[in-house]
Amino acid sequence: QVQLVESGGGLVQAGGSLRLSCVASGLTFSVYTMGWFRQEPGKEREFVARISWSRPIPTYADSVKGRFTISRDNAKNTVDLQMNSLKPEDTAVYYCYAFWISGYWGQGTQVTVSS
């Protein structure tokens, strides 16, 4: 059974930083594209960042480029999202996902940025 468990969310002031972490189990982690989406209440889930096993150069949404950094550790089955210079508009539930033929989602972790 595939499980993705996120951690690291919380409340932070604008300009601050948070680091999200996602631990995966039940899959061959090294072949999966790993990434993060986020969702605000009443809005669609939107892409934030991803990193594949074959292309080490990550991809980011324009809204987070230069502020967020995604990284993965295939030995630990983890994917992290370092979020710096946070803005109130970054407030959302952040979801970890894994994709290779099929896709899997974590349960989400809340990030709240106060102005």
Backbone as a printed PyTorch tensor [residue, N CA C, xyz], in Angstrom:
tensor([[[  0.8390,  -1.1870,   0.0000],
         [  0.0000,   0.0000,   0.0000],
         [  0.8800,   1.2460,   0.0000]],

        [[  0.6180,   2.1280,  -0.9650],
         [  1.4070,   3.3500,  -1.0800],
         [  0.9210,   4.3630,  -0.0560]],

        [[  1.8650,   4.9780,   0.6430],
         [  1.5360,   6.0460,   1.5890],
         [  2.4990,   7.2000,   1.3980]],

        [[  1.9330,   8.3990,   1.3920],
         [  2.7140,   9.6330,   1.3710],
         [  2.2960,  10.4340,   2.5880]],

        [[  3.2540,  10.7630,   3.4400],
         [  2.9330,  11.4620,   4.6830],
         [  3.7120,  12.7700,   4.7400]],

        [[  2.9610,  13.8670,   4.7350],
         [  3.5840,  15.1910,   4.7730],
         [  3.7390,  15.6720,   6.2110]],

        [[  4.6900,  16.5580,   6.4010],
         [  4.8790,  17.2170,   7.6920],
         [  5.5500,  18.5590,   7.4530]],

        [[  5.5330,  19.4080,   8.4830],
         [  6.2600,  20.6650,   8.4070],
         [  5.4180,  21.8980,   8.1940]],

        [[  4.1110,  21.7210,   8.0080],
         [  3.2700,  22.8920,   7.8330],
         [  3.1130,  23.6580,   9.1380]],

        [[  2.5000,  24.8370,   9.0350],
         [  2.2880,  25.6260,  10.2340],
         [  1.9610,  27.0600,   9.9040]],

        [[  2.0670,  27.8970,  10.9220],
         [  1.7730,  29.3250,  10.8050],
         [  3.0840,  30.0950,  10.8220]],

        [[  3.2340,  30.9990,   9.8680],
         [  4.4520,  31.7940,   9.7800],
         [  4.0950,  33.2020,   9.3110]],

        [[  4.8880,  34.1670,   9.6910],
         [  4.6690,  35.5260,   9.2310],
         [  5.2060,  35.7100,   7.8180]],

        [[  4.6480,  36.6690,   7.1270],
         [  5.1230,  36.9820,   5.7760],
         [  6.6130,  37.2830,   5.8200]],

        [[  7.3210,  36.7490,   4.8270],
         [  8.7640,  36.8930,   4.7830],
         [  9.5180,  35.7580,   5.4480]],

        [[  8.7920,  34.9280,   6.1630],
         [  9.4120,  33.8150,   6.8650],
         [  9.6000,  32.5970,   5.9810]],

        [[ 10.0360,  31.5100,   6.6240],
         [ 10.3460,  30.2770,   5.9000],
         [  9.7090,  29.0760,   6.5890]],

        [[  9.4190,  28.0740,   5.7840],
         [  8.9800,  26.7680,   6.2750],
         [  9.5920,  25.7050,   5.3810]],

        [[  9.7680,  24.5320,   5.9440],
         [ 10.2550,  23.3940,   5.1630],
         [  9.2680,  22.2510,   5.3120]],

        [[  8.6880,  21.8550,   4.1950],
         [  7.7780,  20.7160,   4.1650],
         [  8.5560,  19.4590,   3.8030]],

        [[  8.1320,  18.3570,   4.3750],
         [  8.7610,  17.0810,   4.0630],
         [  7.6840,  16.0420,   3.7780]],

        [[  7.9750,  15.1410,   2.8770],
         [  7.0490,  14.0590,   2.5370],
         [  7.8320,  12.7530,   2.5300]],

        [[  7.3540,  11.7980,   3.3100],
         [  7.9760,  10.4750,   3.3530],
         [  7.0840,   9.4890,   2.6170]],

        [[  7.6570,   8.7640,   1.6810],
         [  6.8950,   7.8080,   0.8810],
         [  7.2200,   6.3810,   1.2810]],

        [[  6.2140,   5.5190,   1.2120],
         [  6.4210,   4.1020,   1.4700],
         [  5.5170,   3.2930,   0.5540]],

        [[  5.8890,   2.0370,   0.3430],
         [  5.0670,   1.1540,  -0.4800],
         [  5.2720,   1.3150,  -1.9700]],

        [[  6.3230,   2.0130,  -2.3750],
         [  6.6110,   2.1830,  -3.8010],
         [  8.1190,   2.2060,  -4.0260]],

        [[  8.4880,   2.0240,  -5.2980],
         [  9.8970,   2.1170,  -5.6800],
         [ 10.2040,   3.5890,  -5.9010]],

        [[ 10.5580,   4.2570,  -4.8360],
         [ 10.6180,   5.7140,  -4.8070],
         [ 11.4820,   6.2900,  -5.9300]],

        [[ 12.5920,   5.6520,  -6.2220],
         [ 13.5720,   6.2560,  -7.1250],
         [ 13.0490,   6.4300,  -8.5500]],

        [[ 12.0040,   5.6970,  -8.9460],
         [ 11.5140,   5.8310, -10.3260],
         [ 10.3500,   6.8250, -10.4390]],

        [[  9.8770,   7.3080,  -9.3080],
         [  8.7220,   8.2010,  -9.3200],
         [  9.1200,   9.6580,  -9.4750]],

        [[  8.3190,  10.3850, -10.2530],
         [  8.3580,  11.8330, -10.2060],
         [  7.6580,  12.2560,  -8.9230]],

        [[  8.3040,  13.1030,  -8.1570],
         [  7.7560,  13.5710,  -6.8930],
         [  7.5180,  15.0600,  -6.9660]],

        [[  6.5100,  15.5060,  -6.2500],
         [  6.2500,  16.9360,  -6.3000],
         [  5.2610,  17.4120,  -5.2610]],

        [[  4.9140,  18.6810,  -5.4160],
         [  3.9960,  19.3360,  -4.4880],
         [  2.9400,  20.1320,  -5.2550]],

        [[  1.7060,  20.0490,  -4.7710],
         [  0.6030,  20.8810,  -5.2190],
         [  0.0830,  21.6200,  -3.9910]],

        [[ -0.7530,  22.6190,  -4.2250],
         [ -1.4010,  23.2890,  -3.1220],
         [ -2.8410,  23.6480,  -3.4970]],

        [[ -3.6530,  23.8380,  -2.4590],
         [ -5.0590,  24.1250,  -2.7130],
         [ -5.5970,  25.0670,  -1.6420]],

        [[ -6.1980,  26.1500,  -2.1050],
         [ -6.8900,  27.0870,  -1.2200],
         [ -8.3640,  26.7060,  -1.1920]],

        [[ -9.0670,  27.0600,  -0.1160],
         [-10.5000,  26.7360,  -0.0250],
         [-11.2620,  27.3040,  -1.2160]],

        [[-12.0730,  26.4690,  -1.8400],
         [-12.8940,  26.9150,  -2.9450],
         [-12.1740,  27.0400,  -4.2700]],

        [[-10.8960,  26.6810,  -4.2880],
         [-10.1310,  26.7800,  -5.5360],
         [ -9.6010,  25.4070,  -5.9490]],

        [[ -9.1860,  25.3170,  -7.2120],
         [ -8.6350,  24.0660,  -7.7000],
         [ -7.2170,  23.8670,  -7.1540]],

        [[ -6.8460,  22.6110,  -7.0800],
         [ -5.4860,  22.2830,  -6.6680],
         [ -4.5320,  22.7580,  -7.7570]],

        [[ -3.4320,  23.4130,  -7.3780],
         [ -2.4980,  23.9390,  -8.3630],
         [ -1.0920,  23.4010,  -8.1440]],

        [[ -0.3930,  23.2700,  -9.2580],
         [  0.9670,  22.7710,  -9.2560],
         [  1.9120,  23.7520,  -8.5660]],

        [[  2.8500,  23.2460,  -7.7960],
         [  3.8650,  24.0750,  -7.1480],
         [  5.2640,  23.7250,  -7.6620]],

        [[  5.6420,  22.4600,  -7.5660],
         [  6.9930,  22.0590,  -7.9720],
         [  7.0510,  20.5530,  -8.1530]],

        [[  7.9860,  20.0970,  -8.9990],
         [  8.1850,  18.6680,  -9.1540],
         [  9.6460,  18.4000,  -9.4860]],

        [[ 10.0400,  17.1690,  -9.2060],
         [ 11.3960,  16.7290,  -9.5260],
         [ 11.3020,  15.2730,  -9.9380]],

        [[ 11.8260,  14.9470, -11.1040],
         [ 11.7250,  13.5770, -11.6030],
         [ 12.9910,  12.8000, -11.2680]],

        [[ 12.9110,  11.4980, -11.4850],
         [ 14.0990,  10.6780, -11.2440],
         [ 15.0830,  10.8110, -12.3780]],

        [[ 14.5770,  11.1280, -13.5860],
         [ 15.4370,  11.1330, -14.7640],
         [ 16.0070,  12.5050, -15.0680]],

        [[ 15.3020,  13.5470, -14.6380],
         [ 15.7800,  14.8980, -14.9070],
         [ 15.9850,  15.5980, -13.5720]],

        [[ 17.1960,  15.7830, -13.1420],
         [ 17.4330,  16.3500, -11.8190],
         [ 17.0880,  17.8210, -11.7130]],

        [[ 16.8440,  18.4870, -12.8390],
         [ 16.4980,  19.9060, -12.7710],
         [ 15.0150,  20.0130, -12.4590]],

        [[ 14.6570,  20.5990, -11.3240],
         [ 13.2470,  20.6890, -10.9370],
         [ 12.4720,  21.6820, -11.8130]],

        [[ 11.1620,  21.5600, -11.7270],
         [ 10.2520,  22.4700, -12.3890],
         [  9.4030,  23.1650, -11.3360]],

        [[  9.1790,  24.4770, -11.5100],
         [  8.4270,  25.2640, -10.5350],
         [  7.3190,  26.0560, -11.2120]],

        [[  6.2750,  26.3110, -10.4480],
         [  5.2650,  27.2720, -10.8800],
         [  5.8970,  28.6620, -10.8590]],

        [[  5.4570,  29.5110, -11.7750],
         [  6.0190,  30.8670, -11.8460],
         [  5.8640,  31.6120, -10.5210]],

        [[  4.7740,  31.3400,  -9.8220],
         [  4.4730,  32.0600,  -8.5900],
         [  5.4470,  31.7750,  -7.4550]],

        [[  6.2180,  30.6740,  -7.5580],
         [  7.1280,  30.3150,  -6.4700],
         [  8.5970,  30.2870,  -6.8970]],

        [[  8.8620,  30.5210,  -8.1750],
         [ 10.2530,  30.4940,  -8.6500],
         [ 11.1100,  31.4860,  -7.8960]],

        [[ 12.2890,  31.0430,  -7.5070],
         [ 13.2060,  31.9040,  -6.7830],
         [ 12.9590,  31.9400,  -5.2890]],

        [[ 11.8380,  31.3820,  -4.8390],
         [ 11.5210,  31.3890,  -3.4080],
         [ 11.4610,  29.9730,  -2.8330]],

        [[ 10.9870,  29.0170,  -3.6280],
         [ 10.8330,  27.6360,  -3.1770],
         [ 11.8900,  26.7600,  -3.8340]],

        [[ 12.3180,  25.7450,  -3.0960],
         [ 13.2750,  24.7760,  -3.6170],
         [ 12.8200,  23.3730,  -3.2610]],

        [[ 12.6940,  22.5320,  -4.2890],
         [ 12.3230,  21.1390,  -4.0730],
         [ 13.5740,  20.2740,  -4.1410]],

        [[ 13.6180,  19.2610,  -3.3030],
         [ 14.7510,  18.3330,  -3.3220],
         [ 14.2560,  16.9490,  -2.9300]],

        [[ 14.9960,  15.9290,  -3.3350],
         [ 14.6060,  14.5620,  -3.0010],
         [ 15.8170,  13.7840,  -2.5150]],

        [[ 15.5440,  12.8020,  -1.6820],
         [ 16.5870,  11.9030,  -1.1900],
         [ 16.0960,  10.4840,  -1.4470]],

        [[ 16.6160,   9.8660,  -2.4790],
         [ 16.1540,   8.5320,  -2.8500],
         [ 16.5340,   7.4700,  -1.8130]],

        [[ 17.5460,   7.7320,  -1.0170],
         [ 17.9490,   6.7780,   0.0170],
         [ 16.9670,   6.7820,   1.1920]],

        [[ 16.3270,   7.9310,   1.4130],
         [ 15.3980,   8.0680,   2.5400],
         [ 13.9410,   8.0790,   2.1010]],

        [[ 13.7060,   8.0100,   0.7880],
         [ 12.3370,   8.0780,   0.2560],
         [ 11.6200,   9.3640,   0.6760]],

        [[ 12.3200,  10.4660,   0.5930],
         [ 11.7280,  11.7340,   0.9950],
         [ 11.8430,  12.7840,  -0.1100]],

        [[ 10.8760,  13.6800,  -0.1150],
         [ 10.9310,  14.8570,  -0.9720],
         [ 10.5720,  16.0530,  -0.0970]],

        [[ 11.4030,  17.0870,  -0.1500],
         [ 11.2320,  18.2680,   0.6810],
         [ 10.9160,  19.4870,  -0.1740]],

        [[ 10.2640,  20.4410,   0.4560],
         [  9.9940,  21.7210,  -0.1910],
         [ 10.4100,  22.8180,   0.7760]],

        [[ 11.5100,  23.4770,   0.4610],
         [ 11.9670,  24.6110,   1.2490],
         [ 11.2860,  25.8560,   0.7180]],

        [[ 10.5570,  26.5370,   1.5980],
         [  9.7840,  27.7040,   1.1770],
         [ 10.3170,  28.9290,   1.9060]],

        [[ 10.8670,  29.8550,   1.1500],
         [ 11.4120,  31.0920,   1.7080],
         [ 10.6080,  32.2830,   1.2220]],

        [[ 10.7920,  33.4110,   1.8810],
         [ 10.1120,  34.6560,   1.4930],
         [  8.6250,  34.4190,   1.3060]],

        [[  8.0260,  33.7560,   2.2660],
         [  6.6140,  33.3870,   2.1390],
         [  5.7100,  34.6190,   2.1170]],

        [[  4.6410,  34.4920,   1.3400],
         [  3.6630,  35.5560,   1.1790],
         [  2.3080,  35.0630,   1.6550]],

        [[  1.4050,  35.9860,   2.0270],
         [  0.0670,  35.5550,   2.4300],
         [ -0.6320,  34.7110,   1.3510]],

        [[ -0.3590,  34.9990,   0.1000],
         [ -0.9900,  34.2260,  -0.9750],
         [ -0.4480,  32.8080,  -1.1040]],

        [[  0.5880,  32.4740,  -0.3390],
         [  1.0690,  31.0920,  -0.3050],
         [  0.2460,  30.2360,   0.6560]],

        [[ -0.6560,  30.8540,   1.3890],
         [ -1.5030,  30.1210,   2.3270],
         [ -2.3620,  29.1100,   1.5840]],

        [[ -2.2640,  27.8470,   2.0000],
         [ -2.9940,  26.7620,   1.3340],
         [ -2.6950,  25.4540,   2.0570]],

        [[ -3.4100,  24.4240,   1.6790],
         [ -3.0400,  23.0610,   2.0620],
         [ -2.0870,  22.5420,   0.9940]],

        [[ -0.9480,  22.0580,   1.4160],
         [  0.0760,  21.5690,   0.4960],
         [  0.0570,  20.0490,   0.4760]],

        [[  0.0280,  19.5110,  -0.7540],
         [ -0.0660,  18.0720,  -0.9520],
         [  1.1680,  17.5450,  -1.6600]],

        [[  1.6840,  16.4760,  -1.1560],
         [  2.7570,  15.7400,  -1.8130],
         [  2.1450,  14.7860,  -2.8290]],

        [[  2.8000,  14.6110,  -3.9550],
         [  2.3010,  13.6030,  -4.8890],
         [  3.4540,  12.8220,  -5.4900]],

        [[  3.1220,  11.6110,  -5.9240],
         [  4.0790,  10.7210,  -6.5790],
         [  3.4380,  10.1990,  -7.8560]],

        [[  4.1980,  10.2170,  -8.9460],
         [  3.6300,   9.7660, -10.2090],
         [  4.6140,   8.9130, -10.9950]],

        [[  4.1540,   7.7320, -11.4030],
         [  4.8620,   6.8660, -12.3610],
         [  3.8670,   5.8270, -12.8190]],

        [[  3.2950,   6.0200, -13.9360],
         [  2.1850,   5.2050, -14.4450],
         [  0.9110,   5.5550, -13.6750]],

        [[  0.8880,   5.3940, -12.3740],
         [ -0.2210,   5.8330, -11.5230],
         [  0.2430,   6.9450, -10.6010]],

        [[ -0.7600,   7.6960, -10.0980],
         [ -0.4270,   8.7970,  -9.2010],
         [ -0.9740,   8.5760,  -7.8130]],

        [[ -0.2670,   9.1440,  -6.8260],
         [ -0.6760,   9.0180,  -5.4250],
         [ -0.5430,  10.3680,  -4.7390]],

        [[ -1.4250,  10.6000,  -3.7600],
         [ -1.4380,  11.8630,  -3.0260],
         [ -1.2790,  11.6120,  -1.5380]],

        [[ -0.6660,  12.5890,  -0.8610],
         [ -0.6600,  12.5960,   0.5790],
         [ -1.9320,  13.2250,   1.1020]],

        [[ -2.0220,  13.3150,   2.4260],
         [ -3.2430,  13.8340,   3.0450],
         [ -3.2340,  15.3490,   3.1430]],

        [[ -2.0860,  15.9660,   2.9310],
         [ -1.9780,  17.4170,   2.9580],
         [ -1.5200,  17.9650,   4.2890]],

        [[ -0.8770,  19.1290,   4.2290],
         [ -0.4530,  19.8340,   5.4360],
         [ -0.7370,  21.3190,   5.2500]],

        [[ -1.2860,  21.9330,   6.2810],
         [ -1.7150,  23.3290,   6.1670],
         [ -0.5360,  24.2770,   6.3490]],

        [[ -0.4420,  25.2370,   5.4420],
         [  0.5210,  26.3290,   5.5620],
         [ -0.2680,  27.6310,   5.6020]],

        [[ -0.0500,  28.4040,   6.6510],
         [ -0.7330,  29.6890,   6.8000],
         [  0.3150,  30.7780,   6.9680]],

        [[  0.2430,  31.7840,   6.0910],
         [  1.1780,  32.8980,   6.1320],
         [  0.4030,  34.1500,   6.5070]],

        [[  0.7490,  34.7320,   7.6320],
         [  0.0510,  35.9320,   8.1050],
         [  0.7580,  37.1830,   7.6060]],

        [[ -0.0460,  38.2140,   7.3710],
         [  0.5190,  39.4760,   6.8480],
         [  0.9400,  40.3950,   7.9790]]])
